[in-house]
Amino acid sequence: KSVTCSPDSGRILTLMNDGTVQVWDAKAGRALLELEGHGESAVFSMDGTRIAVASLEGPVQVWDAKTGQALLTLDAHKELGGSATFSPDGARIATASREGPVRVWDVTTGRALLTLERIHGLISVVFSPDGSRIATASREGRMRVWDAKTGRALLTLEGNKGMIWPVVFSPDGTRIAMAS
């Protein structure tokens, strides 16, 4: 389903079609960890110390990326599908489902900090490089940019209806793009 490198390029995170999540040594090519449960999406924190795994239905698990120890369970969504992304500073995590609201959580305590409005057909959620904004993209062809502290909608852009692939900010945060 997906593959991503750790920020230091030393490990590779794979998510298989059956939902299995594994961490691999990038040089040796051997498996280091297999995380329990089945994921819909998996991502490293920006400092590479944690991994968030969103399941098809239900909780988002936060794991220690070196030991594989479960650190936190966020009872994020009961709706179908799941995704999660860390803020650049690693202090927050945004979670989303295909038929529910986006929620922002404190990664240390697991406390919900913010709930954005329900977004139907949500596909992608991402923080801006400075962590001040959150962008979402949905199957209805709509991309929204939100204030990451208040949850206020800042911008709505209309695209083509149908499948929307991940939304991304440019590294300097001045541009945003989505593909449909």
C-alpha positions in Angstrom: 0.0 0.0 0.0 2.7 2.5 0.9 6.4 2.9 1.7 8.2 5.8 3.3 11.7 6.5 4.6 12.6 7.7 8.1 13.8 11.3 8.2 17.4 10.0 8.7 17.0 7.6 5.7 18.1 4.7 8.0 14.8 2.9 8.1 12.0 2.1 5.8 8.3 1.8 6.9 6.1 -0.4 4.8 2.4 -0.9 4.8 1.3 -4.0 3.0 -2.1 -4.7 1.3 -3.1 -6.9 4.2 -2.5 -4.1 6.7 0.8 -5.4 8.1 3.2 -2.6 9.2 6.9 -3.3 9.2 10.1 -1.3 9.9 13.2 -2.3 7.9 16.9 -1.5 8.1 17.5 0.5 4.9 21.1 -0.7 4.4 20.8 -4.3 5.4 17.3 -4.8 4.0 16.2 -6.8 7.1 13.0 -6.4 9.1 13.6 -4.7 12.4 10.0 -4.5 13.7 6.5 -5.7 12.9 3.8 -3.6 14.5 0.7 -5.3 15.9 -2.7 -4.7 14.3 -3.5 -3.7 10.7 -3.1 -0.3 9.3 -4.7 1.8 6.6 -1.9 4.4 6.7 1.5 4.7 8.5 3.9 7.6 8.9 7.1 8.5 10.8 7.2 11.6 13.0 9.5 14.3 11.7 12.2 13.3 14.2 11.9 9.6 13.4 11.2 8.6 17.0 7.6 7.6 16.6 5.3 6.0 14.1 1.5 6.6 13.8 -0.6 3.8 12.3 -4.2 4.5 11.5 -6.5 1.5 11.2 -9.3 0.9 8.7 -11.9 1.3 11.5 -11.1 2.8 14.9 -8.0 3.7 16.8 -4.8 5.3 15.7 -1.8 3.7 17.4 1.4 5.7 18.2 4.5 3.5 18.5 8.2 3.9 19.5 10.0 3.7 16.2 13.1 1.9 17.6 11.5 -0.5 20.1 8.1 -1.1 18.6 6.5 -0.4 22.0 2.9 1.0 21.9 3.0 4.5 23.3 -0.5 5.8 22.8 -3.9 4.7 21.4 -6.2 7.4 20.1 -9.8 6.4 19.8 -9.9 8.6 16.8 -12.6 7.4 14.4 -15.4 4.9 14.1 -15.9 5.7 10.5 -14.4 3.8 7.5 -10.8 4.5 6.6 -8.1 6.3 8.5 -5.1 8.5 8.1 -2.8 10.3 10.4 0.0 12.9 10.2 2.4 14.4 12.8 2.9 18.1 13.1 6.5 19.2 12.2 7.4 19.6 15.9 6.0 16.2 16.7 3.7 17.5 19.5 0.4 17.0 17.7 -1.1 14.5 15.4 -4.0 15.0 13.0 -6.3 12.1 12.3 -9.0 11.7 9.7 -11.4 9.2 8.3 -13.3 9.0 5.0 -16.6 10.1 6.6 -15.8 11.9 9.8 -14.2 15.0 11.2 -10.4 15.7 11.3 -9.2 15.7 14.9 -6.0 17.1 16.3 -4.5 15.4 19.3 -1.7 16.1 21.9 0.8 13.2 21.2 2.0 13.1 24.8 -1.3 13.0 26.6 -3.7 11.7 23.9 -6.1 14.6 24.6 -8.1 15.9 21.7 -7.2 19.5 21.1 -9.4 20.3 18.1 -12.1 18.9 15.9 -12.7 20.2 12.4 -16.0 19.9 10.6 -17.0 16.6 9.1 -15.5 16.2 5.6 -17.2 13.6 3.4 -14.8 11.5 1.3 -11.7 12.8 3.0 -8.5 11.4 1.4 -5.6 13.5 2.8 -4.6 15.5 5.8 -1.3 17.3 6.2 0.3 20.0 8.4 2.1 23.0 6.8 5.9 23.0 7.3 5.6 25.5 10.2 2.7 23.6 11.8 0.4 26.6 11.7 -2.1 25.2 9.1 -3.7 21.9 8.2 -4.7 21.1 4.6 -7.4 18.5 3.8 -8.5 17.1 0.4 -11.7 15.1 -0.3 -13.3 13.1 -3.0 -15.8 15.8 -3.5 -12.9 17.8 -5.2 -12.5 20.2 -2.3 -9.3 21.2 -0.6 -9.4 23.2 2.6 -6.8 25.0 4.6 -7.4 25.4 8.3 -5.8 27.3 11.2 -4.1 24.5 13.2 -4.7 26.2 16.5 -8.3 27.5 16.2 -9.8 25.1 13.6 -11.1 28.0 11.6 -11.3 27.4 7.8 -9.0 29.8 6.0 -9.3 28.8 2.4 -11.4 26.5 0.2 -10.4 25.5 -3.3 -12.5 23.5 -5.7 -11.0 20.9 -8.0 -12.3 18.0 -10.0 -14.8 15.7 -8.3 -13.6 12.2 -7.9 -10.5 10.6 -6.5 -8.2 13.1 -4.9 -4.6 12.0 -4.1 -2.6 13.5 -1.2 -2.4 17.2 -0.7 1.0 18.7 -0.1 2.6 22.0 1.0 5.7 23.2 -0.6 8.8 23.1 1.7 8.5 26.8 2.4 4.7 26.6 3.0 3.8 29.2 0.4 2.2 26.8 -2.1 -0.1 23.9 -1.9 -1.1 21.3 -4.4 -3.4 18.3 -4.9 -3.9 16.0 -7.8 -7.3 14.6 -8.9 
